[in-house]
Amino acid sequence: MIRLNEFFSLDSFYQSNKGITMSLINTQVQPFKVQAFHNGKFIEITNESLKAKWSVLIFMPAAFTFNCPTEVEDAADNYAEFQKAGAEVYIVTTDSHFAHKVWHETSPAVGKAKFPLIGDPTHQLTRAFGVHIEEDGMALRGTFVINPQGHIKTAEVHSNEIARDVKETLRKLKAAQYTAANPGQVCPAKWNEGAKTLTPSLDLVGKI
């Protein structure tokens, strides 16, 4: 299995997880029920909570680590942009929601978070999304964009020593939203909001 401090190839990841990340694209989020710490309260979140708006699930190895607070802070600094796009952000670790309360209260970076911090101590979410590290009981750095119908539109998984840039997640979210609102259009490489898109056709074959 993949260790917390190891690099791994996509091939080895798919083999060890039986291709689950690839198969998740455009599939429905599986039923789940978890607890989260959010704005001073404990709340329940289920798969139904993700319906009717766009959602971004950001899996992290564990609370009280060195790299994870930098990612929470990055998400917090860009949270207004996610809200403007009509999306909710969820941070997920295999710690309990009680641990997330203390994490939020003691870490200046995590304390900026205005979005739910989901506890997944039973590993139902990490396993469902194919990011669970069995021998460590932690998660890989997985990021998933989910549409209002509960379908997974993007899946990205990092080895845990490589932190992410949430602005790239925001770009992917907006691309997924654009293509959902404009069937038949595709977003080319490095597409950003407002840029031109493509309409696939025979006329373009060999001309791009």
Buried (B, 14 or more C-beta within 10 A) or exposed (E): EBEBEEEBEEEEBBEBBEEBBEBBEEEEBEEBEBBBBBEEEEBEBEBEBBBEEBBBBBBBBBBBBEBBBBBBBBBBEBBEBBEEBEBBBBBBBBBBBEBBBBBBEEBEBBBBBEBBBBBBBEBBBBBBBBBBBEEBBBBBBBBBBBBBEBBBBBBBBBBBEEBBEBEEBBBBBBBBBBBBEEEEBEBEEEBEEEEEBEEEEEEEEEEE
